[in-house]
Amino acid sequence: MTREGERLVLGEVVPAEGWTAVEIDRDDDEVEVEFRGDGIELDFEAEIDDGRLEVEVCNDDD
């Protein structure tokens, strides 16, 4: 992922062995990717907020 001003650009998503990227959402200022592996779901979120890049990875327990 790269940042071009206030825009995030997601390149190729290559999960680690045993994981898959099942859903990818892209907006100009936010990127979300859901990963699944071995019965676990993880959400990766990156966004530009007030000019700062914020990244969060959390267990999707919904």
N, C-alpha and C positions, 0 to 999 in steps of 0.2 A: 504494500500500500504506500502511496506517495501523497504528499500534500501539494496542491497547486493553489497557492493563495488561500482562499476560504473554501476550497473544494478538495474532497478526498477522492483519490483514484485507486480503485482496487484492481490489482493485476491478477495473475493466476493464483488460485487457491489450491495448495497441495497439502492435504492432510497427512499426518504421520501414519505409519503402517498400522493397520487395524482400525483406523478412523475414516469416516466419510463426512464430507460437507454436504448436508442435505437441503439447506435453504440459504440463499444469499439474497439480501436486500441491499440495494444501493440507492442512495440519494446524493445530492451534491455535498452535503455536510455531514452525512452519517452512513456508516457501513455496518451491517449486521450479518454474522455468519453463524449458523447452527451446526455443530459437529456432533456425531454419534459414534460411539465405539464401546464395545463390551458392556452394553446395557446402560451406558452413561450418556447423558446429553449435556453439552456445554454450549453456552452462548458467548460469542465474541462480539463486542460492540465498540465501535470507535466513532467519535463525533468531534466536530469543532464547536466549542462553546465559548463565546466571548473571545474568540481569537486563539484559544488554547485547544490542543489536541487532548481529548480524554479517552482512555481505553479501559474497558471493563471486561473481565472474563468471569462468568459465574455458572454454577450448576443450575441447569434448567429443571426445577423440581415442580413445575406446574402440572 
